[in-house]
């Protein structure tokens, strides 16, 4: 019997996932594959959940992610689907939450399958794998500064390259994985090795990086020979953090780190901890404050390492344009930097302010408010994204297009997916093909 069974232990080390976790009965269940289907056995090899899923991951906090008809859902340790398989992507549960994607909606659900925070996916270019920083900070807002000579990531024949603003190929598709340029360098991968290239496509850093992140404020977190480091653009080691298993981008001169015990803290550019306190979760600094989580409540810490806003919210997002999204009694609103309510929590969902406007959801429809809380664009869209360069992605009748700040249609909804404008170009998808358009809606590059 066992000759026909392939037991695969799934160890996902990228922040959201854990392997081999105890179920409610304190028995460890292991995913197995038999005759093309996945199920679970216990430590004695006894089948507990019959193989019937297209894919299955390890249990985490009593639930396991499974695939049914190409969609992701969650089962309990009895094999019962407790969260319907409706998601395009999903992670294991951590601290009671799982990160999921449905259509262009990216967010977090609780164990009842209810979204507690969601937004459209920002700046996701084709279906590439993410670095550790991106996988745990997908919700961070537009922090990169783009130059006039911006290059744009493209995919052709399962290889990645770059085009310029005119749509001309600047770096031929040749990489197995690739990321956007940041501070003049882009992270690419060939085989199992990461490299950094410049805008001419020349490899400028090649030190057999096992893990690598984008450059931010002149530094990048990497792993070499099992050692977590921060390097500068010359490849020189600048910081060797202690007791650290994961590092993230520098922002406002401070970087978030994950310690060996799975907690979070912060270091400055000398590698010194700004506080001895550890948090169950934290985000990068934004506007001199960073989200932290103590117990089940979210608050904010200052660059001096002191609590700036006492944890008291069910959820909190980074500050943007002086305000931060918070969740109070299942509703979303905004606070100022003193922690005072600036816009009453009355929305079913709210996203950060960008270019003076913020996306809000009410009764399943999305619109925009200004910083006084007044509705500027009525809640009428199936989804809506942040404004970028004067335009924002909206969805209507299953298609995506762009509106301006008055709510007028700038580019008719006609795309299967659409993303932010960056230096005058935006990535869109039609029939599974990636393309770039300019602000007039004209195609400048199409995937063949």
C-alpha positions as a Markdown table, in Angstrom:
| # | Residue | x | y | z |
|---|---|---|---|---|
| 1 | Unk | 0.0 | 0.0 | 0.0 |
| 2 | Unk | 2.7 | 2.4 | 1.0 |
| 3 | Unk | 4.5 | 1.9 | -2.3 |
| 4 | Unk | 1.6 | 3.8 | -3.9 |
| 5 | Unk | 1.7 | 6.6 | -1.4 |
| 6 | Unk | 3.9 | 9.7 | -1.7 |
| 7 | Unk | 4.1 | 11.6 | 1.5 |
| 8 | Unk | 5.1 | 15.2 | 1.0 |
| 9 | Unk | 5.9 | 17.4 | 4.0 |
| 10 | Unk | 5.3 | 21.0 | 3.0 |
| 11 | Unk | 7.6 | 23.4 | 4.8 |
| 12 | Unk | 6.7 | 26.9 | 3.6 |
| 13 | Unk | 9.2 | 29.2 | 5.2 |
| 14 | Unk | 7.9 | 32.4 | 3.7 |
| 15 | Unk | 6.2 | 34.2 | 6.6 |
| 16 | Unk | 2.6 | 33.1 | 6.2 |
| 17 | Unk | 2.9 | 29.3 | 6.2 |
| 18 | Unk | 4.0 | 26.7 | 8.6 |
| 19 | Unk | 4.3 | 22.9 | 8.4 |
| 20 | Unk | 3.2 | 20.0 | 10.5 |
| 21 | Unk | 1.0 | 21.8 | 12.9 |
| 22 | Unk | -1.2 | 20.3 | 15.7 |
| 23 | Unk | -4.9 | 19.8 | 15.0 |
| 24 | Unk | -7.5 | 20.2 | 17.6 |
| 25 | Unk | -7.1 | 16.6 | 18.6 |
| 26 | Unk | -3.3 | 17.2 | 19.1 |
| 27 | Unk | -2.6 | 14.6 | 16.4 |
| 28 | Unk | -0.4 | 15.6 | 13.6 |
| 29 | Unk | -1.9 | 15.0 | 10.1 |
| 30 | Unk | 0.3 | 14.8 | 7.1 |
| 31 | Unk | -0.7 | 15.5 | 3.5 |
| 32 | Unk | -0.3 | 12.5 | 1.1 |
| 33 | Unk | -0.8 | 11.9 | -2.5 |
| 34 | Unk | -2.4 | 8.7 | -3.8 |
| 35 | Unk | -3.6 | 8.0 | -7.3 |
| 36 | Unk | -3.4 | 11.7 | -8.2 |
| 37 | Unk | -5.4 | 12.9 | -5.2 |
| 38 | Unk | -4.5 | 14.4 | -1.9 |
| 39 | Unk | -5.6 | 13.4 | 1.6 |
| 40 | Unk | -4.1 | 13.0 | 5.1 |
| 41 | Unk | -2.6 | 10.4 | 7.3 |
| 42 | Unk | -1.7 | 10.3 | 11.0 |
| 43 | Unk | 1.7 | 9.5 | 12.5 |
| 44 | Unk | 1.0 | 5.8 | 12.3 |
| 45 | Unk | 0.3 | 6.0 | 8.5 |
| 46 | Unk | -3.5 | 5.5 | 9.0 |
| 47 | Unk | -5.6 | 7.4 | 6.5 |
| 48 | Unk | -7.6 | 10.0 | 8.4 |
| 49 | Unk | -8.9 | 12.0 | 5.5 |
| 50 | Unk | -9.4 | 10.1 | 2.2 |
| 51 | Unk | -7.5 | 11.4 | -0.8 |
| 52 | Unk | -10.0 | 13.5 | -2.8 |
| 53 | Unk | -8.4 | 16.9 | -3.2 |
| 54 | Unk | -6.4 | 18.2 | -6.2 |
| 55 | Unk | -3.8 | 19.6 | -3.7 |
| 56 | Unk | -3.4 | 19.8 | 0.1 |
| 57 | Unk | -1.2 | 21.7 | 2.5 |
| 58 | Unk | -0.2 | 21.1 | 6.1 |
| 59 | Unk | -2.6 | 22.0 | 8.9 |
| 60 | Unk | -2.1 | 25.3 | 10.6 |
| 61 | Unk | -4.2 | 26.4 | 13.6 |
| 62 | Unk | -6.7 | 23.6 | 13.0 |
| 63 | Unk | -7.3 | 24.3 | 9.3 |
| 64 | Unk | -5.6 | 23.2 | 6.1 |
| 65 | Unk | -5.7 | 24.7 | 2.6 |
| 66 | Unk | -6.9 | 22.4 | -0.1 |
| 67 | Unk | -7.7 | 22.7 | -3.8 |
| 68 | Unk | -11.0 | 21.8 | -5.3 |
| 69 | Unk | -11.7 | 22.4 | -9.0 |
| 70 | Unk | -8.8 | 24.7 | -9.2 |
| 71 | Unk | -9.9 | 26.9 | -6.3 |
| 72 | Unk | -8.6 | 27.1 | -2.7 |
| 73 | Unk | -10.6 | 26.5 | 0.4 |
| 74 | Unk | -10.0 | 25.2 | 4.0 |
| 75 | Unk | -10.9 | 22.0 | 5.8 |
| 76 | Unk | -10.9 | 21.0 | 9.5 |
| 77 | Unk | -9.2 | 17.9 | 10.8 |
| 78 | Unk | -12.3 | 15.9 | 10.0 |
| 79 | Unk | -11.9 | 16.7 | 6.3 |
| 80 | Unk | -14.9 | 18.9 | 6.3 |
| 81 | Unk | -14.8 | 22.1 | 4.1 |
| 82 | Unk | -15.3 | 24.9 | 6.6 |
| 83 | Unk | -14.4 | 27.7 | 4.2 |
| 84 | Unk | -15.6 | 27.2 | 0.6 |
| 85 | Unk | -13.1 | 26.8 | -2.2 |
| 86 | Unk | -13.6 | 30.1 | -3.9 |
| 87 | Unk | -10.1 | 31.7 | -3.7 |
| 88 | Unk | -7.5 | 31.9 | -6.5 |
| 89 | Unk | -4.7 | 31.9 | -3.9 |
| 90 | Unk | -4.5 | 31.3 | -0.2 |
| 91 | Unk | -1.9 | 30.9 | 2.6 |
| 92 | Unk | -2.1 | 28.9 | 5.9 |
| 93 | Unk | -3.6 | 30.6 | 8.9 |
| 94 | Unk | -1.3 | 32.5 | 11.2 |
| 95 | Unk | -2.6 | 34.3 | 14.3 |
| 96 | Unk | -6.2 | 33.6 | 13.2 |
| 97 | Unk | -5.8 | 35.1 | 9.7 |
| 98 | Unk | -5.1 | 33.8 | 6.2 |
| 99 | Unk | -4.1 | 35.8 | 3.2 |
| 100 | Unk | -6.2 | 35.1 | 0.1 |
| 101 | Unk | -6.9 | 36.4 | -3.4 |
| 102 | Unk | -10.2 | 36.2 | -5.3 |
| 103 | Unk | -10.2 | 37.8 | -8.7 |
| 104 | Unk | -8.3 | 41.0 | -8.2 |
| 105 | Unk | -9.1 | 41.2 | -4.5 |
| 106 | Unk | -6.3 | 40.6 | -2.1 |
| 107 | Unk | -6.9 | 40.5 | 1.6 |
| 108 | Unk | -7.2 | 38.6 | 4.9 |
| 109 | Unk | -9.9 | 36.3 | 6.1 |
| 110 | Unk | -10.7 | 34.9 | 9.6 |
| 111 | Unk | -11.5 | 31.3 | 10.3 |
| 112 | Unk | -15.2 | 32.0 | 9.5 |
| 113 | Unk | -14.1 | 32.8 | 5.9 |
| 114 | Unk | -15.0 | 36.5 | 6.4 |
| 115 | Unk | -12.8 | 39.3 | 5.0 |
| 116 | Unk | -11.5 | 41.5 | 7.7 |
| 117 | Unk | -9.5 | 43.6 | 5.3 |
| 118 | Unk | -9.2 | 43.7 | 1.5 |
| 119 | Unk | -8.1 | 45.7 | -1.4 |
| 120 | Unk | -7.2 | 45.3 | -5.1 |
| 121 | Unk | -3.8 | 43.8 | -5.7 |
| 122 | Unk | -1.2 | 46.6 | -6.2 |
| 123 | Unk | 1.6 | 46.5 | -8.8 |
| 124 | Unk | 1.7 | 42.7 | -9.2 |
| 125 | Unk | 3.5 | 42.0 | -12.5 |
| 126 | Unk | 2.7 | 38.7 | -14.2 |
| 127 | Unk | 2.7 | 35.5 | -12.1 |
| 128 | Unk | 6.2 | 35.5 | -10.7 |
| 129 | Unk | 7.3 | 34.2 | -7.3 |
| 130 | Unk | 7.8 | 36.8 | -4.6 |
| 131 | Unk | 10.7 | 37.5 | -2.3 |
| 132 | Unk | 10.2 | 37.2 | 1.4 |
| 133 | Unk | 9.6 | 40.9 | 1.8 |
| 134 | Unk | 6.9 | 41.0 | -0.9 |
| 135 | Unk | 5.1 | 37.9 | 0.4 |
| 136 | Unk | 4.6 | 39.4 | 3.8 |
| 137 | Unk | 4.1 | 43.1 | 2.8 |
| 138 | Unk | 1.9 | 42.8 | -0.3 |
| 139 | Unk | -0.4 | 45.5 | 1.1 |
| 140 | Unk | 2.3 | 48.1 | 1.5 |
| 141 | Unk | 1.6 | 51.2 | -0.6 |
| 142 | Unk | 3.5 | 52.9 | -3.4 |
| 143 | Unk | 6.8 | 53.5 | -1.8 |
| 144 | Unk | 9.1 | 53.2 | -4.8 |
| 145 | Unk | 10.2 | 56.3 | -6.7 |
| 146 | Unk | 10.2 | 55.8 | -10.4 |
| 147 | Unk | 12.6 | 57.6 | -12.7 |
| 148 | Unk | 12.0 | 59.0 | -16.2 |
| 149 | Unk | 13.9 | 56.1 | -17.6 |
| 150 | Unk | 11.7 | 53.5 | -15.9 |
| 151 | Unk | 11.9 | 50.0 | -17.2 |
| 152 | Unk | 8.8 | 47.7 | -17.0 |
| 153 | Unk | 8.8 | 44.0 | -16.4 |
| 154 | Unk | 7.5 | 41.7 | -19.2 |
| 155 | Unk | 7.0 | 38.0 | -19.6 |
| 156 | Unk | 7.6 | 36.2 | -22.9 |
| 157 | Unk | 7.8 | 32.4 | -23.4 |
| 158 | Unk | 8.1 | 31.8 | -19.7 |
| 159 | Unk | 11.1 | 34.2 | -19.4 |
| 160 | Unk | 11.3 | 37.7 | -17.9 |
| 161 | Unk | 12.8 | 40.8 | -19.3 |
| 162 | Unk | 12.1 | 44.6 | -19.5 |
| 163 | Unk | 10.8 | 47.2 | -21.9 |
| 164 | Unk | 11.1 | 51.0 | -21.8 |
| 165 | Unk | 8.3 | 53.5 | -21.9 |
| 166 | Unk | 8.0 | 53.3 | -25.7 |
| 167 | Unk | 7.4 | 49.6 | -25.5 |
| 168 | Unk | 10.9 | 48.8 | -26.9 |
| 169 | Unk | 12.6 | 45.7 | -25.4 |
| 170 | Unk | 15.4 | 47.1 | -23.3 |
| 171 | Unk | 16.6 | 43.8 | -21.7 |
| 172 | Unk | 15.7 | 40.6 | -23.5 |
| 173 | Unk | 13.5 | 38.1 | -21.7 |
| 174 | Unk | 16.0 | 35.6 | -20.3 |
| 175 | Unk | 15.4 | 35.3 | -16.5 |
| 176 | Unk | 13.5 | 32.6 | -14.7 |
| 177 | Unk | 12.2 | 35.1 | -12.2 |
| 178 | Unk | 12.5 | 38.9 | -12.1 |
| 179 | Unk | 11.4 | 41.9 | -10.0 |
| 180 | Unk | 10.8 | 45.6 | -10.7 |
| 181 | Unk | 13.8 | 47.9 | -10.6 |
| 182 | Unk | 14.4 | 49.7 | -7.4 |
| 183 | Unk | 17.1 | 52.3 | -6.9 |
| 184 | Unk | 18.6 | 51.4 | -10.3 |
| 185 | Unk | 18.9 | 47.7 | -9.6 |
| 186 | Unk | 16.6 | 44.7 | -10.2 |
| 187 | Unk | 16.6 | 41.3 | -8.6 |
| 188 | Unk | 16.6 | 38.5 | -11.1 |
| 189 | Unk | 17.0 | 34.7 | -10.9 |
| 190 | Unk | 18.5 | 32.2 | -13.2 |
| 191 | Unk | 18.2 | 28.6 | -12.0 |
| 192 | Unk | 18.6 | 28.6 | -8.2 |
| 193 | Unk | 20.8 | 31.7 | -8.0 |
| 194 | Unk | 19.7 | 35.4 | -7.5 |
| 195 | Unk | 21.5 | 38.3 | -9.1 |
| 196 | Unk | 21.2 | 42.0 | -9.2 |
| 197 | Unk | 21.3 | 43.7 | -12.7 |
| 198 | Unk | 21.5 | 47.3 | -13.7 |
| 199 | Unk | 19.3 | 49.0 | -16.3 |
| 200 | Unk | 21.6 | 47.8 | -19.1 |
| 201 | Unk | 21.1 | 44.2 | -18.1 |
| 202 | Unk | 24.6 | 43.8 | -16.7 |
| 203 | Unk | 25.0 | 41.6 | -13.6 |
| 204 | Unk | 26.5 | 43.9 | -10.9 |
| 205 | Unk | 26.1 | 41.7 | -7.8 |
| 206 | Unk | 26.6 | 38.0 | -7.8 |
| 207 | Unk | 27.4 | 36.4 | -4.5 |
| 208 | Unk | 25.4 | 33.2 | -4.7 |
| 209 | Unk | 22.5 | 34.8 | -2.8 |
| 210 | Unk | 20.1 | 32.1 | -1.5 |
| 211 | Unk | 17.5 | 34.7 | -0.6 |
| 212 | Unk | 17.4 | 38.3 | -1.8 |
| 213 | Unk | 15.2 | 41.4 | -1.5 |
| 214 | Unk | 15.0 | 44.6 | -3.4 |
| 215 | Unk | 17.2 | 47.6 | -2.5 |
| 216 | Unk | 15.6 | 50.3 | -0.3 |
| 217 | Unk | 17.4 | 53.3 | 1.1 |
| 218 | Unk | 20.7 | 51.9 | -0.3 |
| 219 | Unk | 20.5 | 48.5 | 1.4 |
| 220 | Unk | 19.1 | 45.0 | 0.6 |
| 221 | Unk | 18.5 | 42.0 | 2.8 |
| 222 | Unk | 20.0 | 38.8 | 1.5 |
| 223 | Unk | 21.0 | 35.4 | 2.7 |
| 224 | Unk | 24.5 | 33.9 | 1.9 |
| 225 | Unk | 25.6 | 30.6 | 3.3 |
| 226 | Unk | 22.7 | 30.6 | 5.7 |
| 227 | Unk | 23.6 | 34.0 | 7.1 |
| 228 | Unk | 21.1 | 36.9 | 7.0 |
| 229 | Unk | 22.8 | 40.1 | 6.0 |
| 230 | Unk | 22.2 | 43.6 | 4.7 |
| 231 | Unk | 24.4 | 44.6 | 1.8 |
| 232 | Unk | 25.0 | 47.9 | 0.0 |
| 233 | Unk | 24.9 | 48.5 | -3.7 |
| 234 | Unk | 28.6 | 47.5 | -3.9 |
| 235 | Unk | 27.8 | 44.1 | -2.4 |
| 236 | Unk | 29.6 | 45.0 | 0.9 |
| 237 | Unk | 28.1 | 43.7 | 4.1 |
| 238 | Unk | 26.8 | 46.6 | 6.2 |
| 239 | Unk | 24.7 | 44.8 | 8.9 |
| 240 | Unk | 24.7 | 41.3 | 10.3 |
| 241 | Unk | 21.6 | 41.2 | 12.4 |
| 242 | Unk | 21.7 | 38.8 | 15.4 |
| 243 | Unk | 19.0 | 36.3 | 16.3 |
| 244 | Unk | 17.2 | 37.0 | 13.0 |
| 245 | Unk | 15.6 | 34.6 | 10.5 |
| 246 | Unk | 14.0 | 37.2 | 8.1 |
| 247 | Unk | 14.7 | 40.8 | 7.2 |
| 248 | Unk | 12.7 | 43.4 | 5.3 |
| 249 | Unk | 13.0 | 46.7 | 3.4 |
| 250 | Unk | 14.4 | 49.8 | 5.1 |
| 251 | Unk | 11.9 | 52.6 | 5.4 |
| 252 | Unk | 12.3 | 55.9 | 7.2 |
| 253 | Unk | 15.8 | 54.7 | 8.1 |
| 254 | Unk | 14.5 | 51.6 | 10.0 |
| 255 | Unk | 13.9 | 48.0 | 9.0 |
| 256 | Unk | 11.5 | 45.5 | 10.4 |
| 257 | Unk | 13.0 | 42.1 | 11.3 |
| 258 | Unk | 11.6 | 38.7 | 12.2 |
| 259 | Unk | 13.5 | 37.1 | 15.1 |
| 260 | Unk | 14.3 | 33.4 | 15.5 |
| 261 | Unk | 11.2 | 32.9 | 17.7 |
| 262 | Unk | 8.8 | 34.3 | 15.1 |
| 263 | Unk | 8.4 | 37.7 | 16.7 |
| 264 | Unk | 9.1 | 41.1 | 15.2 |
| 265 | Unk | 11.2 | 44.0 | 16.1 |
| 266 | Unk | 13.1 | 46.9 | 14.4 |
| 267 | Unk | 16.7 | 47.9 | 13.7 |
| 268 | Unk | 18.3 | 51.1 | 12.5 |
| 269 | Unk | 21.0 | 51.3 | 9.8 |
| 270 | Unk | 23.7 | 50.4 | 12.3 |
| 271 | Unk | 21.9 | 47.2 | 13.1 |
| 272 | Unk | 20.9 | 48.4 | 16.6 |
| 273 | Unk | 17.5 | 47.5 | 17.9 |
| 274 | Unk | 15.3 | 50.6 | 18.4 |
| 275 | Unk | 13.4 | 48.7 | 21.1 |
| 276 | Unk | 13.9 | 45.6 | 23.2 |
| 277 | Unk | 10.2 | 44.8 | 22.9 |
| 278 | Unk | 9.0 | 42.2 | 20.5 |
| 279 | Unk | 5.7 | 42.1 | 18.7 |
| 280 | Unk | 3.5 | 39.3 | 17.3 |
| 281 | Unk | 3.3 | 41.2 | 14.0 |
| 282 | Unk | 4.6 | 44.5 | 12.6 |
| 283 | Unk | 4.7 | 46.4 | 9.3 |
| 284 | Unk | 7.4 | 48.7 | 7.9 |
| 285 | Unk | 7.6 | 52.3 | 8.9 |
| 286 | Unk | 5.6 | 54.8 | 7.0 |
| 287 | Unk | 5.5 | 58.5 | 7.8 |
| 288 | Unk | 7.7 | 57.9 | 10.9 |
| 289 | Unk | 5.2 | 55.4 | 12.4 |
| 290 | Unk | 4.9 | 51.6 | 12.1 |
| 291 | Unk | 2.0 | 49.2 | 12.8 |
| 292 | Unk | 2.6 | 46.8 | 15.6 |
| 293 | Unk | 0.5 | 44.0 | 17.1 |
| 294 | Unk | 0.4 | 43.1 | 20.8 |
| 295 | Unk | -1.9 | 40.2 | 21.6 |
| 296 | Unk | -4.9 | 40.7 | 19.4 |
| 297 | Unk | -4.8 | 44.5 | 19.1 |
| 298 | Unk | -3.0 | 46.8 | 16.6 |
| 299 | Unk | -1.3 | 50.0 | 17.4 |
| 300 | Unk | 1.7 | 52.1 | 16.3 |
| 301 | Unk | 5.4 | 52.5 | 17.4 |
| 302 | Unk | 7.6 | 55.6 | 16.8 |
| 303 | Unk | 11.1 | 55.7 | 15.5 |
| 304 | Unk | 12.3 | 56.2 | 19.1 |
| 305 | Unk | 11.1 | 52.7 | 19.9 |
| 306 | Unk | 8.2 | 53.9 | 22.1 |
| 307 | Unk | 4.5 | 53.1 | 21.7 |
| 308 | Unk | 3.1 | 56.1 | 19.9 |
| 309 | Unk | -0.5 | 54.9 | 19.6 |
| 310 | Unk | -1.7 | 52.3 | 22.1 |
| 311 | Unk | -2.8 | 49.0 | 20.6 |
| 312 | Unk | -6.6 | 49.1 | 20.7 |
| 313 | Unk | -7.7 | 48.3 | 17.1 |
| 314 | Unk | -8.9 | 45.1 | 15.5 |
| 315 | Unk | -6.8 | 46.0 | 12.5 |
| 316 | Unk | -4.6 | 48.9 | 11.4 |
| 317 | Unk | -2.8 | 49.8 | 8.2 |
| 318 | Unk | 0.2 | 52.1 | 7.6 |
| 319 | Unk | -0.2 | 55.9 | 7.7 |
| 320 | Unk | -0.5 | 57.6 | 4.3 |
| 321 | Unk | -1.0 | 61.3 | 3.8 |
| 322 | Unk | -1.4 | 61.8 | 7.6 |
| 323 | Unk | -4.2 | 59.2 | 8.2 |
| 324 | Unk | -4.3 | 55.5 | 8.8 |
| 325 | Unk | -7.0 | 52.9 | 8.3 |
| 326 | Unk | -8.2 | 51.2 | 11.5 |
| 327 | Unk | -10.9 | 48.7 | 12.3 |
| 328 | Unk | -13.3 | 49.3 | 15.2 |
| 329 | Unk | -16.3 | 47.1 | 15.9 |
| 330 | Unk | -16.1 | 45.4 | 12.5 |
| 331 | Unk | -16.2 | 48.8 | 10.7 |
| 332 | Unk | -13.3 | 50.7 | 9.1 |
| 333 | Unk | -12.4 | 54.4 | 9.5 |
| 334 | Unk | -9.3 | 56.6 | 9.9 |
| 335 | Unk | -7.2 | 58.0 | 12.7 |
| 336 | Unk | -4.7 | 60.8 | 12.8 |
| 337 | Unk | -1.1 | 60.6 | 14.2 |
| 338 | Unk | -2.3 | 61.3 | 17.7 |
| 339 | Unk | -4.5 | 58.2 | 17.5 |
| 340 | Unk | -7.7 | 60.3 | 17.4 |
| 341 | Unk | -10.6 | 59.3 | 15.1 |
| 342 | Unk | -10.4 | 61.6 | 12.0 |
| 343 | Unk | -13.1 | 59.8 | 9.9 |
| 344 | Unk | -15.7 | 57.7 | 11.8 |
| 345 | Unk | -15.5 | 53.9 | 11.3 |
| 346 | Unk | -18.6 | 53.3 | 9.2 |
| 347 | Unk | -17.2 | 51.5 | 6.2 |
| 348 | Unk | -17.2 | 47.8 | 5.4 |
| 349 | Unk | -13.7 | 48.2 | 4.1 |
| 350 | Unk | -11.3 | 51.1 | 3.6 |
| 351 | Unk | -7.9 | 51.5 | 1.9 |
| 352 | Unk | -5.2 | 54.1 | 2.5 |
| 353 | Unk | -5.3 | 57.6 | 1.1 |
| 354 | Unk | -3.5 | 58.2 | -2.2 |
| 355 | Unk | -3.4 | 61.5 | -4.0 |
| 356 | Unk | -6.0 | 62.9 | -1.6 |
| 357 | Unk | -8.6 | 60.1 | -2.0 |
| 358 | Unk | -9.2 | 56.8 | -0.3 |
| 359 | Unk | -11.2 | 53.7 | -1.5 |
| 360 | Unk | -14.1 | 52.7 | 0.7 |
| 361 | Unk | -16.6 | 49.9 | 0.5 |
| 362 | Unk | -20.2 | 50.0 | 1.5 |
| 363 | Unk | -22.8 | 47.3 | 0.9 |
| 364 | Unk | -20.4 | 45.5 | -1.5 |
| 365 | Unk | -19.8 | 48.6 | -3.7 |
| 366 | Unk | -16.6 | 50.7 | -3.9 |
| 367 | Unk | -16.2 | 54.4 | -4.2 |
| 368 | Unk | -13.9 | 57.2 | -2.9 |
| 369 | Unk | -13.8 | 59.7 | 0.0 |
| 370 | Unk | -11.7 | 62.8 | 0.6 |
| 371 | Unk | -9.8 | 63.5 | 3.8 |
| 372 | Unk | -12.9 | 65.0 | 5.5 |
| 373 | Unk | -14.8 | 61.8 | 4.9 |
| 374 | Unk | -17.1 | 63.1 | 2.3 |
| 375 | Unk | -18.0 | 60.9 | -0.6 |
| 376 | Unk | -16.3 | 62.2 | -3.8 |
| 377 | Unk | -17.0 | 59.2 | -6.1 |
| 378 | Unk | -20.2 | 57.3 | -5.3 |
| 379 | Unk | -20.0 | 53.7 | -4.2 |
| 380 | Unk | -20.9 | 52.0 | -7.5 |
| 381 | Unk | -18.0 | 49.7 | -8.5 |
| 382 | Unk | -17.4 | 46.0 | -8.0 |
| 383 | Unk | -13.8 | 46.9 | -7.0 |
| 384 | Unk | -11.7 | 50.0 | -6.9 |
| 385 | Unk | -8.0 | 50.7 | -6.5 |
| 386 | Unk | -5.9 | 53.6 | -5.2 |
| 387 | Unk | -5.2 | 56.5 | -7.4 |
| 388 | Unk | -1.9 | 56.6 | -9.1 |
| 389 | Unk | -0.8 | 59.4 | -11.4 |
| 390 | Unk | -4.3 | 60.8 | -11.5 |
| 391 | Unk | -6.1 | 57.6 | -12.5 |
| 392 | Unk | -7.5 | 54.6 | -10.6 |
| 393 | Unk | -8.5 | 51.1 | -11.6 |
| 394 | Unk | -12.2 | 50.3 | -11.3 |
| 395 | Unk | -14.3 | 47.2 | -12.2 |
| 396 | Unk | -17.7 | 47.3 | -13.7 |
| 397 | Unk | -19.6 | 44.4 | -15.3 |
| 398 | Unk | -16.6 | 42.1 | -14.9 |
| 399 | Unk | -14.2 | 44.4 | -16.8 |
| 400 | Unk | -11.5 | 46.8 | -15.6 |
| 401 | Unk | -10.8 | 50.3 | -16.7 |
| 402 | Unk | -9.7 | 53.7 | -15.3 |
| 403 | Unk | -11.4 | 56.8 | -13.8 |
| 404 | Unk | -10.1 | 60.2 | -13.0 |
| 405 | Unk | -10.5 | 62.0 | -9.7 |
| 406 | Unk | -13.9 | 63.4 | -10.7 |
| 407 | Unk | -15.2 | 59.9 | -11.2 |
| 408 | Unk | -15.3 | 60.3 | -15.0 |
| 409 | Unk | -14.3 | 57.3 | -17.1 |
| 410 | Unk | -10.8 | 57.9 | -18.5 |
| 411 | Unk | -10.2 | 54.5 | -20.1 |
| 412 | Unk | -13.3 | 52.4 | -20.7 |
| 413 | Unk | -13.6 | 49.1 | -18.7 |
| 414 | Unk | -12.5 | 46.5 | -21.2 |
| 415 | Unk | -9.6 | 44.6 | -19.6 |
| 416 | Unk | -9.6 | 41.3 | -17.7 |
| 417 | Unk | -7.2 | 42.8 | -15.2 |
| 418 | Unk | -5.6 | 46.2 | -14.8 |
| 419 | Unk | -3.0 | 47.7 | -12.5 |
| 420 | Unk | -1.5 | 51.0 | -11.4 |
| 421 | Unk | 0.0 | 53.5 | -13.8 |
| 422 | Unk | 3.8 | 53.9 | -13.2 |
| 423 | Unk | 5.6 | 56.6 | -15.0 |
| 424 | Unk | 2.9 | 56.8 | -17.6 |
| 425 | Unk | 2.3 | 53.1 | -18.3 |
| 426 | Unk | 0.0 | 50.5 | -16.8 |
| 427 | Unk | 0.0 | 46.7 | -17.0 |
| 428 | Unk | -3.3 | 45.1 | -18.2 |
| 429 | Unk | -4.4 | 41.6 | -19.2 |
| 430 | Unk | -6.7 | 40.5 | -22.0 |
| 431 | Unk | -7.3 | 36.8 | -22.6 |
| 432 | Unk | -4.4 | 35.8 | -20.3 |
| 433 | Unk | -1.9 | 38.0 | -22.2 |
| 434 | Unk | 0.1 | 40.8 | -20.5 |
| 435 | Unk | 0.1 | 44.2 | -22.2 |
| 436 | Unk | 1.1 | 47.8 | -21.4 |
| 437 | Unk | -1.0 | 50.8 | -22.2 |
| 438 | Unk | -0.4 | 54.5 | -21.9 |
| 439 | Unk | -2.8 | 57.0 | -20.3 |
| 440 | Unk | -4.7 | 57.4 | -23.6 |
| 441 | Unk | -5.5 | 53.7 | -23.5 |
| 442 | Unk | -3.2 | 53.0 | -26.4 |
| 443 | Unk | -1.2 | 49.7 | -26.4 |
| 444 | Unk | 2.6 | 50.2 | -26.3 |
| 445 | Unk | 3.5 | 46.5 | -25.8 |
| 446 | Unk | 1.7 | 43.2 | -26.2 |
| 447 | Unk | 2.8 | 39.7 | -25.1 |
| 448 | Unk | 3.0 | 37.5 | -28.1 |
